[in-house]
Amino acid sequence: MKLEKYKVETTKGTLQYNISGNGKPNIVLINGGSGPVKGWMKILPAISESSSVFSNNRIGVAGSDKPKVSHFGLNIVNTLCEALTSVGFEPPFLLVGHSLGGLYANLCSPLPE
């Protein structure tokens, strides 16, 4: 699977992302630590067969902008929510967090609808 990366402008900077697949549920993958999108490649092809999947390199990771402001959990989650809205990736979401991404997923609950 070739991972096409796109960019979306947020108030915290430009975020690199990918949307794969077409179906429900809409799945949002949330990386751990400073892990890039490519860390999901073992599962992304399989889950993209039946669902729409949003993955991203959050601010400060890989092809996304370097942080311009304090990069704490709520800023990360707010930037994610802003990116999801901007690209039209609509709730309800199934949040999948890896490592530290699991803590960010808990900050997302509930995501604004």
matplotlib code that plots the C-alpha trace (Angstrom):
import matplotlib.pyplot as plt

x = [0.0, 1.4, 0.7, -0.3, 0.4, -1.5, -1.3, -3.9, -3.4, -4.3, -4.0, -0.9, 0.8, 0.6, -0.3, 0.6, -2.1, -3.6, -7.1, -7.3, -10.2, -13.9, -16.4, -17.6, -16.6, -14.4, -11.2, -8.7, -5.2, -3.3, 0.4, 2.4, 5.4, 6.9, 6.0, 5.2, 2.3, 4.5, 4.3, 0.7, 1.6, 1.3, -2.4, -3.4, -3.9, -6.2, -8.4, -8.6, -10.4, -13.6, -13.3, -12.2, -9.0, -7.4, -3.7, -1.4, 2.1, 1.2, 2.9, 6.6, 6.7, 8.0, 6.5, 4.4, 5.5, 7.6, 5.7, 5.2, 3.6, 3.7, 3.1, 1.1, -1.8, -4.7, -2.9, -2.3, -5.9, -7.3, -5.0, -6.2, -9.9, -9.3, -7.6, -10.4, -13.0, -10.9, -10.6, -14.2, -13.6, -16.8, -17.8, -18.6, -15.0, -13.4, -10.2, -7.2, -4.2, -0.7, 1.2, 1.0, -1.6, -3.9, -3.7, -4.4, -7.4, -8.8, -8.4, -10.5, -13.6, -16.0, -14.8, -17.0, -19.7]
y = [0.0, 3.4, 6.0, 9.3, 12.2, 15.5, 18.7, 20.7, 24.1, 24.4, 27.3, 25.5, 24.9, 22.6, 19.0, 16.1, 13.4, 10.5, 9.2, 5.7, 3.4, 4.1, 2.8, 2.9, 3.3, 6.3, 5.4, 7.9, 6.6, 8.5, 7.9, 7.4, 9.6, 11.1, 8.1, 8.9, 7.6, 4.8, 3.1, 2.1, 0.3, -3.2, -2.6, 0.3, -1.7, -4.3, -1.8, 0.4, -2.4, -1.9, 1.5, 5.1, 5.7, 9.1, 9.0, 12.0, 13.1, 15.5, 18.9, 18.3, 14.9, 14.0, 16.2, 18.4, 21.8, 22.2, 23.3, 27.1, 26.9, 24.7, 21.1, 19.6, 17.1, 19.5, 21.4, 18.1, 17.0, 20.4, 20.4, 16.9, 18.0, 21.1, 18.9, 16.4, 19.2, 20.9, 17.8, 16.8, 13.6, 13.3, 11.7, 9.3, 8.1, 5.0, 6.3, 4.0, 5.2, 3.6, 4.1, 7.8, 8.1, 6.2, 9.1, 11.6, 9.5, 9.8, 13.6, 13.5, 12.1, 13.4, 14.9, 17.8, 16.9]
z = [0.0, -1.0, 1.6, 0.0, 2.4, 2.2, 4.2, 6.1, 7.7, 11.4, 13.8, 15.2, 11.8, 8.8, 9.6, 7.3, 7.1, 5.1, 4.6, 3.4, 2.6, 2.3, 4.8, 8.4, 11.1, 10.6, 12.4, 13.7, 14.4, 17.1, 17.2, 20.3, 21.3, 18.2, 16.0, 12.4, 10.3, 8.8, 12.2, 11.3, 8.1, 9.6, 10.2, 7.9, 4.7, 6.4, 8.3, 5.2, 3.4, 5.3, 7.0, 6.4, 8.3, 9.2, 10.2, 10.7, 11.6, 14.4, 14.7, 15.3, 13.6, 10.1, 7.4, 9.7, 10.9, 14.0, 17.1, 17.4, 20.8, 23.9, 22.6, 25.4, 25.3, 24.9, 22.1, 20.3, 20.6, 19.6, 16.5, 15.7, 16.0, 13.9, 11.2, 11.2, 10.7, 8.0, 5.9, 6.4, 8.3, 10.2, 13.5, 15.0, 15.2, 16.5, 18.2, 18.1, 20.2, 20.3, 23.6, 24.4, 21.7, 24.0, 26.5, 23.8, 22.8, 26.3, 26.1, 22.9, 24.7, 23.7, 20.4, 19.3, 16.8]

ax = plt.figure().add_subplot(projection="3d")
ax.plot(x, y, z, "-o")
ax.set_aspect("equal")
plt.show()
